[in-house]
Amino acid sequence: MKFAVVGNLTIDIIKGTKRPGGGVYYSALALSKFADVTIYTKIGPDYPKEWLGEIEEFAEVVAFRGNLTTTFSLSYSGDERVIKVISKGEVFTQDELETIGEKNVIINPVANEIKSEHVELFRRPSLDIQGFVRNLSWKVELKDIEGGFLEKAFVVHASKEEYSRIRNPGMPDVLAITNGVKEGKIITKDEEITFMPEVVNTQDPTGAGDCFLALLTYGINKYKLQEALNFAIKETAEFLRARKRKSI
Protein backbone atom coordinates (compact mmCIF):
# COMPACT_ATOMS: atom_id res chain seq x y z
CA MET A 1 0.00 0.00 0.00
CA LYS A 2 1.30 3.47 -0.90
CA PHE A 3 0.42 6.76 0.80
CA ALA A 4 1.05 10.44 0.14
CA VAL A 5 1.37 12.61 3.24
CA VAL A 6 0.97 16.33 2.52
CA GLY A 7 2.00 19.30 4.68
CA ASN A 8 5.00 21.28 5.82
CA LEU A 9 7.99 19.74 7.51
CA THR A 10 9.04 21.98 10.38
CA ILE A 11 12.05 22.87 12.44
CA ASP A 12 10.99 22.28 16.05
CA ILE A 13 12.93 23.71 18.98
CA ILE A 14 12.30 21.72 22.17
CA LYS A 15 14.32 22.43 25.31
CA GLY A 16 16.78 24.44 23.21
CA THR A 17 17.43 21.60 20.77
CA LYS A 18 16.44 21.73 17.10
CA ARG A 19 14.88 18.63 15.57
CA PRO A 20 12.71 17.74 12.58
CA GLY A 21 8.99 17.99 13.09
CA GLY A 22 5.62 18.65 11.51
CA GLY A 23 2.56 16.47 11.21
CA VAL A 24 3.80 14.91 7.98
CA TYR A 25 7.08 13.92 9.62
CA TYR A 26 5.40 11.95 12.40
CA SER A 27 2.63 10.55 10.20
CA ALA A 28 5.17 9.29 7.66
CA LEU A 29 7.52 7.91 10.31
CA ALA A 30 4.77 5.83 11.90
CA LEU A 31 3.25 4.75 8.59
CA SER A 32 6.54 3.76 6.97
CA LYS A 33 6.65 0.66 9.17
CA PHE A 34 3.69 -0.71 7.21
CA ALA A 35 3.48 1.08 3.84
CA ASP A 36 5.41 3.02 1.21
CA VAL A 37 5.20 6.73 1.98
CA THR A 38 5.90 9.90 0.01
CA ILE A 39 6.02 13.23 1.84
CA TYR A 40 4.95 16.28 -0.17
CA THR A 41 6.17 19.38 1.62
CA LYS A 42 7.13 23.03 1.17
CA ILE A 43 10.35 24.14 2.86
CA GLY A 44 12.90 26.91 2.60
CA PRO A 45 16.69 26.80 2.10
CA ASP A 46 17.05 26.97 5.89
CA TYR A 47 15.81 23.37 6.27
CA PRO A 48 18.86 21.22 7.16
CA LYS A 49 19.95 19.01 4.24
CA GLU A 50 21.12 16.29 6.62
CA TRP A 51 17.60 16.02 8.02
CA LEU A 52 16.23 15.42 4.52
CA GLY A 53 18.75 12.62 4.13
CA GLU A 54 17.59 11.04 7.39
CA ILE A 55 13.92 11.31 6.40
CA GLU A 56 14.62 9.76 3.00
CA GLU A 57 15.72 6.61 4.83
CA PHE A 58 12.05 5.90 5.63
CA ALA A 59 10.06 7.98 3.10
CA GLU A 60 10.44 9.57 -0.31
CA VAL A 61 10.42 13.37 -0.09
CA VAL A 62 9.06 15.73 -2.76
CA ALA A 63 10.02 19.22 -1.58
CA PHE A 64 8.51 22.30 -3.18
CA ARG A 65 10.82 25.21 -2.46
CA GLY A 66 9.75 28.28 -0.55
CA ASN A 67 11.58 31.17 1.07
CA LEU A 68 11.20 29.99 4.68
CA THR A 69 10.60 26.84 6.67
CA THR A 70 7.93 26.75 9.38
CA THR A 71 9.82 26.91 12.68
CA PHE A 72 8.27 26.47 16.12
CA SER A 73 9.50 26.58 19.70
CA LEU A 74 7.54 24.10 21.82
CA SER A 75 7.25 23.84 25.60
CA TYR A 76 5.18 21.51 27.78
CA SER A 77 3.73 21.85 31.26
CA GLY A 78 1.68 18.81 32.21
CA ASP A 79 -0.98 18.42 29.51
CA GLU A 80 -0.51 22.02 28.35
CA ARG A 81 1.57 22.86 25.29
CA VAL A 82 2.70 26.31 24.17
CA ILE A 83 3.92 26.68 20.59
CA LYS A 84 5.76 29.90 19.74
CA VAL A 85 6.09 30.86 16.08
CA ILE A 86 9.64 31.60 14.95
CA SER A 87 8.87 31.60 11.21
CA LYS A 88 5.95 30.59 9.02
CA GLY A 89 6.37 28.61 5.83
CA GLU A 90 4.48 29.16 2.60
CA VAL A 91 1.13 27.97 1.29
CA PHE A 92 0.96 25.17 -1.28
CA THR A 93 -0.29 26.30 -4.68
CA GLN A 94 -3.05 24.38 -6.41
CA ASP A 95 -0.59 23.49 -9.21
CA GLU A 96 1.75 21.90 -6.66
CA LEU A 97 -1.04 19.90 -5.05
CA GLU A 98 -2.29 18.69 -8.41
CA THR A 99 1.04 16.91 -9.01
CA ILE A 100 0.18 14.45 -6.22
CA GLY A 101 -1.01 11.26 -7.87
CA GLU A 102 -1.30 8.71 -5.05
CA LYS A 103 -4.73 7.24 -4.32
CA ASN A 104 -4.29 7.26 -0.53
CA VAL A 105 -3.67 10.83 0.67
CA ILE A 106 -3.27 12.14 4.22
CA ILE A 107 -3.40 15.93 4.56
CA ASN A 108 -1.62 17.07 7.71
CA PRO A 109 -0.86 20.80 7.74
CA VAL A 110 0.59 22.69 10.71
CA ALA A 111 0.33 26.36 9.73
CA ASN A 112 -2.54 26.96 7.28
CA GLU A 113 -0.32 25.87 4.37
CA ILE A 114 -3.21 23.95 2.81
CA LYS A 115 -6.54 25.70 2.24
CA SER A 116 -9.82 24.00 3.09
CA GLU A 117 -11.00 24.34 -0.52
CA HIS A 118 -7.98 22.29 -1.63
CA VAL A 119 -9.28 19.19 0.15
CA GLU A 120 -11.58 18.45 -2.78
CA LEU A 121 -8.57 18.17 -5.12
CA PHE A 122 -8.15 14.65 -3.72
CA ARG A 123 -10.49 11.68 -3.64
CA ARG A 124 -11.61 11.13 -0.04
CA PRO A 125 -8.34 12.14 1.66
CA SER A 126 -7.78 11.71 5.37
CA LEU A 127 -6.80 14.84 7.27
CA ASP A 128 -5.87 16.37 10.58
CA ILE A 129 -7.76 19.46 11.73
CA GLN A 130 -4.83 21.08 13.55
CA GLY A 131 -3.35 23.06 10.65
CA PHE A 132 -6.74 24.39 9.56
CA VAL A 133 -7.84 25.83 12.92
CA ARG A 134 -4.55 27.41 13.94
CA ASN A 135 -4.10 31.16 14.11
CA LEU A 136 -0.42 32.08 14.00
CA SER A 137 0.86 35.34 15.43
CA TRP A 138 3.70 35.21 17.95
CA LYS A 139 2.32 31.91 19.19
CA VAL A 140 -0.11 29.27 17.95
CA GLU A 141 -3.71 29.77 19.06
CA LEU A 142 -6.98 28.37 17.74
CA LYS A 143 -9.61 30.07 15.60
CA ASP A 144 -13.14 29.21 14.50
CA ILE A 145 -13.59 27.94 10.95
CA GLU A 146 -16.42 26.66 8.77
CA GLY A 147 -16.23 22.87 8.62
CA GLY A 148 -18.33 21.86 5.63
CA PHE A 149 -15.22 20.63 3.81
CA LEU A 150 -14.87 17.73 6.28
CA GLU A 151 -17.62 15.82 4.47
CA LYS A 152 -15.17 15.33 1.59
CA ALA A 153 -12.75 13.41 3.80
CA PHE A 154 -12.26 9.74 4.63
CA VAL A 155 -10.77 9.84 8.16
CA VAL A 156 -10.62 13.11 10.12
CA HIS A 157 -8.66 13.48 13.35
CA ALA A 158 -9.01 16.37 15.79
CA SER A 159 -8.37 16.97 19.44
CA LYS A 160 -11.48 17.73 21.47
CA GLU A 161 -10.40 21.37 21.76
CA GLU A 162 -9.71 21.68 18.03
CA TYR A 163 -13.04 20.13 17.07
CA SER A 164 -14.87 22.63 19.31
CA ARG A 165 -13.68 25.38 16.94
CA ILE A 166 -15.42 23.85 13.91
CA ARG A 167 -18.70 25.50 12.89
CA ASN A 168 -21.19 23.47 10.83
CA PRO A 169 -18.89 20.45 10.50
CA GLY A 170 -19.44 18.10 7.61
CA MET A 171 -19.36 14.41 8.46
CA PRO A 172 -16.44 12.38 7.08
CA ASP A 173 -16.57 8.60 6.75
CA VAL A 174 -14.76 8.31 10.11
CA LEU A 175 -14.32 11.05 12.72
CA ALA A 176 -11.71 10.49 15.45
CA ILE A 177 -11.75 12.91 18.39
CA THR A 178 -8.95 12.49 20.92
CA ASN A 179 -8.48 14.16 24.30
CA GLY A 180 -4.90 13.56 25.41
CA VAL A 181 -4.77 10.65 27.86
CA LYS A 182 -8.54 10.88 28.45
CA GLU A 183 -11.38 9.10 26.65
CA GLY A 184 -11.69 9.60 22.90
CA LYS A 185 -14.40 8.84 20.36
CA ILE A 186 -14.66 7.30 16.91
CA ILE A 187 -17.84 8.37 15.12
CA THR A 188 -19.30 7.07 11.86
CA LYS A 189 -22.80 7.34 10.42
CA ASP A 190 -23.53 3.87 11.83
CA GLU A 191 -21.79 3.72 15.19
CA GLU A 192 -19.90 5.51 17.95
CA ILE A 193 -17.00 3.88 19.78
CA THR A 194 -15.39 5.29 22.91
CA PHE A 195 -11.80 4.35 23.65
CA MET A 196 -8.95 5.03 26.01
CA PRO A 197 -5.44 5.63 24.68
CA GLU A 198 -2.63 3.48 25.96
CA VAL A 199 -0.87 5.77 28.44
CA VAL A 200 2.87 6.16 28.01
CA ASN A 201 4.73 8.08 30.70
CA THR A 202 6.53 10.66 28.57
CA GLN A 203 7.21 14.37 28.87
CA ASP A 204 7.22 14.75 25.08
CA PRO A 205 4.00 13.55 23.38
CA THR A 206 4.75 15.58 20.23
CA GLY A 207 3.43 13.79 17.16
CA ALA A 208 1.13 11.31 18.91
CA GLY A 209 -1.99 12.61 17.17
CA ASP A 210 -0.22 12.60 13.80
CA CYS A 211 0.81 8.98 14.27
CA PHE A 212 -2.70 8.03 15.38
CA LEU A 213 -4.28 9.60 12.27
CA ALA A 214 -1.91 7.82 9.88
CA LEU A 215 -2.16 4.46 11.64
CA LEU A 216 -5.94 4.62 11.90
CA THR A 217 -6.21 5.48 8.19
CA TYR A 218 -3.97 2.55 7.30
CA GLY A 219 -5.81 0.25 9.68
CA ILE A 220 -9.25 1.08 8.29
CA ASN A 221 -7.96 0.23 4.81
CA LYS A 222 -6.92 -3.19 6.14
CA TYR A 223 -9.17 -4.18 9.05
CA LYS A 224 -12.65 -3.71 10.45
CA LEU A 225 -13.13 -0.50 12.43
CA GLN A 226 -12.62 -1.85 15.98
CA GLU A 227 -9.55 -3.81 14.95
CA ALA A 228 -8.19 -0.75 13.11
CA LEU A 229 -8.70 1.36 16.24
CA ASN A 230 -6.94 -1.21 18.44
CA PHE A 231 -4.06 -1.29 15.96
CA ALA A 232 -3.73 2.53 15.92
CA ILE A 233 -3.77 2.77 19.73
CA LYS A 234 -1.15 0.03 20.13
CA GLU A 235 1.22 1.36 17.48
CA THR A 236 0.93 5.00 18.63
CA ALA A 237 1.92 3.90 22.14
CA GLU A 238 4.84 1.92 20.70
CA PHE A 239 6.00 5.03 18.83
CA LEU A 240 6.03 7.03 22.07
CA ARG A 241 7.82 4.26 23.97
CA ALA A 242 10.46 3.92 21.25
CA ARG A 243 11.18 7.65 21.32
CA LYS A 244 11.36 7.60 25.11
CA ARG A 245 13.91 4.74 25.00
CA LYS A 246 15.94 6.63 22.41
CA SER A 247 16.07 9.78 24.57
CA ILE A 248 17.31 7.97 27.68
ABEGO torsion letter per residue (X at the ends): XBBBBBEBBBBBBBGGBBBBBEAAAAAAAAAAAABBBBBBBBBBAABBAAAAAAAAAABBBBBBBBABBBBBBBBBBEABBBBBBABBBBBBBAAAAAABABABBBBBBAAGABBAAAAAABBGBBBBAAAAABBBBABBBBBBBBAAAAAABABBBBBAAAAAABBGBBBBABBBBBBEABBBBBBBAABBBBBBBBBBBBABABGAAAAAAAAAAAAAAABBAAAAAAAAAAAAAAAAAAAAAAAX
